[in-house]
Amino acid sequence: MKSRKPSIPYIIWMVIFTMIPIVMIGYTAFTDKNGNFSLEPFANAFFYTGVFMKSLWIALISTAICLLLAYPLAYIITKMRHSTQNTVIMLMMIPMWMNFLLRIYAWVTLLQDNGPIDMLLSMLGIHATYIGNTGAVVLGMVYEYLPFMVLPIYTVMSKIDGGLIEAAQDLGSNSLSVFRKVIFPLSIPGVISGITMVFVPSASTFLVSQYLGGTDDIMIGDIIDKIFWTDQNTGSAISLILMIFIFVFLILMNFFGDEEAIA
């Protein structure tokens, strides 16, 4: 029997930093400020149903745009020389080394009135407001999470057996047929991983909408961040509902991944 000792630090880490906080949130969500059992926090949480649905909608749009951009980009990268692939991936990861908030501030500077983008487009006769709206929030989401979509798709694509592609070509398949019947089906696990890695943080983020969005672009993460200072019970209830939704989403993604693996 293999020793389980190497897994002990991981188990301790999970218990302290994952399980205990979840239990504390669950306890707080089902109690009032006096520590008595109460469902009032959930009743209060349902007042934010509109914000919750809009957060999911923005996260869905951001995830879809990331997928549309990342899939062809990952495919193009796999066609490059190996040394060039490493360089491109490195260039893509370098901005991720910068603090999350600093990257948002950079977009605030770029999109603000009389900023570089506004001045450039004004010279072309295009006048608009580029910050303080849903479009700016989606742009910030796509910028922040695009690498998390590209990397899993690229990793799966780069591991596709070239012999399968050659076999399809030998059987008379053109480039489009090879992509449709070989490359795309085999890359689905990477797509599912990318969707999961982008949608989950997009649905729960709060900084992007605070700095790039307007008053109507408040997301559920902003509500949780704000309400915890005054009402931890309601904040915990909202957090628990969001966690349950994300947990169901992860189960569905794993289910589709398993179905694809079986197929």
C-alpha positions as CSV (number, residue, x, y, z in Angstrom):
1,M,0.0,0.0,0.0
2,K,1.3,3.4,-1.0
3,S,2.1,5.9,1.8
4,R,-0.5,8.7,2.2
5,K,1.9,10.9,4.1
6,P,2.7,13.2,1.1
7,S,-1.0,14.1,0.9
8,I,-1.2,15.1,4.6
9,P,0.0,18.7,4.1
10,Y,-2.5,19.1,1.2
11,I,-5.3,17.8,3.4
12,I,-4.4,20.2,6.2
13,W,-4.2,23.1,3.8
14,M,-7.7,22.2,2.4
15,V,-9.2,21.9,5.9
16,I,-7.8,25.2,7.2
17,F,-8.2,27.4,4.2
18,T,-11.2,25.9,2.3
19,M,-13.4,23.7,4.5
20,I,-13.4,25.8,7.7
21,P,-14.2,29.1,5.8
22,I,-17.0,27.4,4.0
23,V,-18.4,26.1,7.2
24,M,-18.2,29.5,8.8
25,I,-20.0,31.1,5.8
26,G,-22.7,28.4,6.0
27,Y,-23.2,29.0,9.7
28,T,-23.3,32.8,9.4
29,A,-25.8,32.5,6.5
30,F,-28.3,30.5,8.6
31,T,-28.1,32.7,11.7
32,D,-29.1,36.3,12.6
33,K,-26.9,38.9,14.3
34,N,-27.5,37.3,17.6
35,G,-26.4,33.8,16.5
36,N,-29.9,32.3,16.4
37,F,-31.1,30.2,13.5
38,S,-32.8,32.4,10.8
39,L,-33.7,32.3,7.1
40,E,-33.9,36.1,7.0
41,P,-30.4,36.5,5.4
42,F,-31.7,34.4,2.4
43,A,-34.8,36.5,2.2
44,N,-32.6,39.6,2.1
45,A,-30.4,38.0,-0.5
46,F,-33.3,37.6,-2.9
47,F,-33.5,41.4,-3.1
48,Y,-30.3,41.2,-5.2
49,T,-31.7,38.7,-7.8
50,G,-31.4,41.3,-10.6
51,V,-27.8,42.0,-9.8
52,F,-27.1,38.3,-9.6
53,M,-28.6,37.6,-13.0
54,K,-26.8,40.5,-14.6
55,S,-23.5,39.3,-13.1
56,L,-24.1,35.9,-14.7
57,W,-25.0,37.6,-18.0
58,I,-21.8,39.7,-18.1
59,A,-19.8,36.7,-17.1
60,L,-21.4,34.6,-19.9
61,I,-20.7,37.3,-22.5
62,S,-17.1,37.7,-21.4
63,T,-16.6,34.0,-21.5
64,A,-18.1,33.7,-25.0
65,I,-15.8,36.5,-26.3
66,C,-12.8,34.9,-24.6
67,L,-13.6,31.6,-26.4
68,L,-14.1,33.3,-29.8
69,L,-10.7,35.0,-29.4
70,A,-8.8,32.3,-27.7
71,Y,-9.7,29.3,-29.9
72,P,-8.2,30.6,-33.2
73,L,-5.3,32.2,-31.3
74,A,-4.4,28.8,-29.6
75,Y,-4.7,27.1,-33.0
76,I,-2.4,29.6,-34.6
77,I,0.1,29.2,-31.8
78,T,0.2,25.4,-32.3
79,K,1.2,26.0,-35.9
80,M,4.3,28.0,-35.0
81,R,7.7,26.7,-34.3
82,H,8.3,25.3,-30.8
83,S,10.6,28.1,-29.8
84,T,8.2,30.7,-31.1
85,Q,5.3,29.0,-29.2
86,N,7.2,29.4,-26.0
87,T,7.9,33.1,-26.7
88,V,4.3,33.9,-27.5
89,I,3.0,32.1,-24.4
90,M,5.6,34.0,-22.3
91,L,4.5,37.3,-23.8
92,M,0.9,36.4,-23.0
93,M,1.8,35.6,-19.4
94,I,4.0,38.6,-18.6
95,P,1.1,41.0,-18.0
96,M,-0.4,38.4,-15.5
97,W,2.7,38.9,-13.3
98,M,1.5,42.5,-12.7
99,N,-1.0,43.1,-9.9
100,F,-4.6,42.6,-10.9
101,L,-5.6,46.1,-9.7
102,L,-2.8,47.8,-11.5
103,R,-4.0,46.2,-14.8
104,I,-7.5,47.6,-14.2
105,Y,-6.0,51.1,-13.5
106,A,-4.2,50.8,-16.8
107,W,-7.5,50.4,-18.6
108,V,-9.0,53.2,-16.6
109,T,-6.3,55.5,-18.0
110,L,-6.8,54.2,-21.5
111,L,-10.6,54.5,-21.6
112,Q,-11.1,57.7,-19.6
113,D,-12.3,60.9,-21.2
114,N,-9.4,62.7,-22.9
115,G,-7.4,59.4,-22.5
116,P,-5.3,57.9,-25.3
117,I,-8.1,56.0,-26.9
118,D,-10.6,58.9,-26.7
119,M,-8.0,61.3,-28.2
120,L,-7.1,58.9,-31.0
121,L,-10.7,58.2,-32.0
122,S,-11.7,61.8,-31.7
123,M,-9.1,62.6,-34.3
124,L,-11.0,60.2,-36.6
125,G,-14.3,61.9,-35.8
126,I,-15.5,59.2,-33.4
127,H,-16.9,60.6,-30.2
128,A,-18.2,58.3,-27.5
129,T,-17.9,57.4,-23.8
130,Y,-15.6,54.4,-23.3
131,I,-15.7,53.9,-19.6
132,G,-18.5,53.6,-17.0
133,N,-20.6,51.2,-19.0
134,T,-21.2,47.5,-19.5
135,G,-18.9,47.4,-22.6
136,A,-16.0,48.6,-20.5
137,V,-16.7,45.9,-17.9
138,V,-16.8,43.2,-20.5
139,L,-13.5,44.5,-22.1
140,G,-11.8,44.4,-18.7
141,M,-13.1,40.9,-18.1
142,V,-11.8,39.7,-21.5
143,Y,-8.4,41.3,-20.9
144,E,-8.0,39.8,-17.4
145,Y,-9.2,36.3,-18.2
146,L,-8.3,35.7,-21.9
147,P,-5.0,33.9,-21.0
148,F,-7.0,31.4,-18.8
149,M,-8.9,30.5,-21.9
150,V,-6.0,30.3,-24.3
151,L,-3.7,28.2,-22.2
152,P,-5.9,25.1,-21.6
153,I,-7.0,25.1,-25.3
154,Y,-3.4,25.5,-26.5
155,T,-2.2,22.7,-24.1
156,V,-4.8,20.2,-25.4
157,M,-4.3,21.2,-29.0
158,S,-0.5,20.8,-28.8
159,K,-0.9,17.3,-27.6
160,I,-3.1,16.1,-30.5
161,D,-1.4,13.2,-32.2
162,G,-0.2,14.4,-35.6
163,G,-0.7,10.9,-36.9
164,L,-4.4,11.3,-36.6
165,I,-4.3,14.5,-38.8
166,E,-2.1,12.7,-41.4
167,A,-4.5,9.7,-41.4
168,A,-7.5,12.0,-42.0
169,Q,-5.6,13.7,-44.9
170,D,-4.6,10.4,-46.4
171,L,-8.3,9.4,-46.4
172,G,-9.1,12.5,-48.5
173,S,-10.2,15.0,-45.9
174,N,-9.4,18.6,-46.7
175,S,-8.2,21.2,-44.1
176,L,-11.7,22.1,-43.1
177,S,-12.8,18.5,-42.7
178,V,-9.6,17.7,-40.7
179,F,-10.4,20.6,-38.4
180,R,-14.1,19.7,-38.0
181,K,-13.7,16.0,-37.6
182,V,-10.3,15.7,-35.8
183,I,-8.9,18.9,-34.2
184,F,-12.1,20.4,-32.9
185,P,-13.5,17.2,-31.2
186,L,-10.2,16.5,-29.6
187,S,-9.8,20.0,-28.3
188,I,-13.2,20.0,-26.5
189,P,-11.7,19.1,-23.1
190,G,-9.5,22.2,-23.3
191,V,-12.5,24.3,-24.3
192,I,-14.4,23.1,-21.3
193,S,-11.5,23.8,-19.0
194,G,-11.1,27.3,-20.4
195,I,-14.8,28.0,-20.0
196,T,-14.7,26.9,-16.4
197,M,-11.5,28.9,-15.6
198,V,-13.0,32.1,-17.1
199,F,-16.7,31.9,-16.2
200,V,-16.2,31.1,-12.5
201,P,-14.0,34.1,-11.6
202,S,-15.9,36.4,-14.0
203,A,-19.2,35.7,-12.2
204,S,-17.7,36.4,-8.8
205,T,-15.3,39.3,-9.5
206,F,-15.9,42.8,-8.0
207,L,-13.0,45.1,-8.9
208,V,-13.5,45.3,-12.6
209,S,-17.0,46.6,-12.4
210,Q,-16.1,49.0,-9.6
211,Y,-13.5,50.8,-11.7
212,L,-14.7,50.3,-15.3
213,G,-18.5,50.1,-14.9
214,G,-21.2,52.6,-14.2
215,T,-23.9,52.7,-11.5
216,D,-26.0,50.1,-13.4
217,D,-23.0,47.7,-13.7
218,I,-22.8,46.6,-10.1
219,M,-22.0,42.9,-9.9
220,I,-22.8,40.4,-7.2
221,G,-19.2,40.4,-6.1
222,D,-19.5,44.2,-5.4
223,I,-22.6,43.6,-3.3
224,I,-20.9,40.9,-1.2
225,D,-17.8,43.2,-0.8
226,K,-20.0,46.1,0.3
227,I,-22.6,44.3,2.4
228,F,-20.2,42.3,4.5
229,W,-19.1,45.5,6.3
230,T,-22.7,46.0,7.7
231,D,-24.5,42.7,7.4
232,Q,-22.3,39.6,7.5
233,N,-25.3,37.3,7.6
234,T,-26.8,38.5,4.4
235,G,-23.4,38.7,2.8
236,S,-22.8,35.1,3.8
237,A,-26.1,34.0,2.3
238,I,-25.4,35.7,-1.0
239,S,-21.9,34.1,-1.0
240,L,-23.4,30.7,-0.2
241,I,-25.9,31.0,-3.1
242,L,-23.1,32.0,-5.4
243,M,-21.0,29.1,-4.3
244,I,-23.8,26.6,-4.9
245,F,-24.4,28.0,-8.4
246,I,-20.7,27.7,-9.2
247,F,-20.6,24.2,-7.8
248,V,-23.5,23.2,-10.0
249,F,-21.8,24.8,-13.0
250,L,-18.6,22.9,-12.3
251,I,-20.5,19.6,-12.1
252,L,-22.1,20.3,-15.5
253,M,-18.8,21.2,-17.0
254,N,-17.2,18.0,-15.7
255,F,-20.2,16.0,-16.9
256,F,-19.8,17.4,-20.5
257,G,-16.1,16.7,-20.2
258,D,-16.7,13.1,-19.2
259,E,-19.2,12.6,-22.0
260,E,-16.7,13.9,-24.5
261,A,-14.0,11.6,-23.1
262,I,-16.4,8.6,-23.5
263,A,-17.3,9.6,-27.0
